[in-house]
Amino acid sequence: MTRNPLRQLLAAVALCMAALPGAVADNIQDFGPQTFAQIKAQFAGKPFIVSLWSVDCAPCRVELDMLGKLKQADPDFPLVVISTDTIEKREEAADILLGYALDGVPTWMFADSFVERLRFSIDPMWYGELPRSYFYAPDHSFTAHSGILTAAKLAELFPYQADSVDQREHDR
Amino acid sequence: MRMSLTIFERFSLALALLLPVLNGPVLAQSCEALRAAQGQDLISVHCGGAPSAVFDADGHLWVAFVLDEHVYVSRSDDEGATYSTPVRVNAEPEDAEFNGENRPKIVVGADGTIMLSWITKTSNQFTGEIRFSRSVDGGRSFATPRTINDDGLRTGHRFDSLFLTPSGKLYLTWIDKRDMEATLARNEAYPGAAIYYTVSTDMGATFMPNVRVSHNSCECCRIAMAAHGEDSVAILWRQIFDDHIRDHAIAVLGPQGDVSEVSRATVDDWYIDACPHHGPTMVPGAADGQYHMSWFSAGNLHSGIHYARYDLATDLPADLIKVDGTPGAGHPSLALHEGTLYLVWKGFDGMGSPLQLMQSHDDGRSWSEPQTLMTTTQGSDHPLLITSPGGVYLSWASEEHGYVFKELSND
């Protein structure tokens, strides 16, 4: 793959841009086949929420709006946002996240065209419908939800908000 | 930096150079290998986004695809073994959509007129326009594309389907958000979008005004179309029932803008306020008013890919079966040829995506065991089945195999 001269050039340009402060203003990272395992490892022993969206999904915008407000109210809320769009749509995705004040949150985008494998790495039982969200308990048992996530549904499926804050207090 | 090739790349290159000699329609070529051999700016069906295909009356195969903001058309005179140099349809670049549920559509009239529709995105807020162009000189040149939705609104007009009836009536149907916009402007709720259509009786020279088929469709699934007699079509789409259930509806559309009553074709009980991006497939059955349909649902009653034969006279589905309930299985395509029903879909087994085929010789009452046609461990498009008077063919694009066009009826 890296031997393609065009891709090498693009990669070089991307590196240069990354080196320029402010040139790449988003917090979007590549989501590959191993990424979800790494995310889970980051949250070892802790609860967290995963929200999956795409730029082509209208109901997802309703959910992003709610999550943006939630994150503003509680900047430490353990939220993982993953776009199932290809990385080529990065600019569009970054614009949308900015609109919901989610630009400061580390987010991921599908970076492998074999999307079936990426979906499988998140959940073998997921059919690909969006929005899709996951609620991980501290022991990483989880509940899945398809369709728009409302604040009420979130509160019902994720009773760890206070706990997680307590846990962070304890960690300090 | 020195250019060096891995063994795999050398092998791919060798294979790419060898293939035209082998002349095998089954062994397609990956875009990556072709571009390594012929240059990175190569325009080819094997590099095209979301291709679709059709046979003309003389047995020539026409394939439409998207590449770098252009729709292209390429012709094959040997059932997909080799292709002509692709011809640009839109001279000016536009943001033509290409994904599993939004692809350029192509049909060819008995007089040789080549007609295409596609979606051009106009913003990142789900707006788009229904675009149309045609060639009256055998594909050498195409008319400047025009917009078919006649509301003049910058709103959603997407997920188009194009169909030419046996009598030569051209139907174009799509998902439309004009009614949603108007309703929301009155501060009233409007679940989903709407289905609209138009007809051309002169091979795409002119179209009648847009006609609404139904309110409250799902916003993001392709619409299936099949012939209904000589002049009309039946369409099958994902519809919102009771504000939250996304099952399927069927209706018959006529050439004068006459729309039948909308009937519920599937009762899967899928409560979801989300985008399944998963549209159905449908072909006419042996008897008038009967339709073979296959669809995906994750409903309370039916979960996975299903098949049933719907009868418009009784409003009932018959011989409903679960085709594949494996998570990751989806995107079925149906075809009927000389009394045999073909059903192809894409699975996922954790490592790769197998293309599965099963057949029925008794109008969908019983089916063969599924067989795996091909597998890929890279990204791939939805599989499509294409029929000609001579047979049934698989049309499938993947990174690994390029564009595959393969006859199934002789297997």
Interface residues (C-beta under 8 A of the other chain):
Chain A: R3 N4 P5 L6 Q8 S54 V55 D56 C57 A58 P59 C60 E92 D95 I96 D112 S113 F114 V115 E116 R117 R119 F120 P124 M125 W126 Y127 G128 E129 L130 P131 R132 S146 G147 I148
Chain B: M1 M3 S4 L5 T6 E9 E32 A36 Q40 N99 N124 F126 E219 C220 Y271 I272 D273 A274 C275 P276 H277 H278 F296 A298 P327 G328 G330 F348 G350 M351 S353 T377 Q378 G379 E399
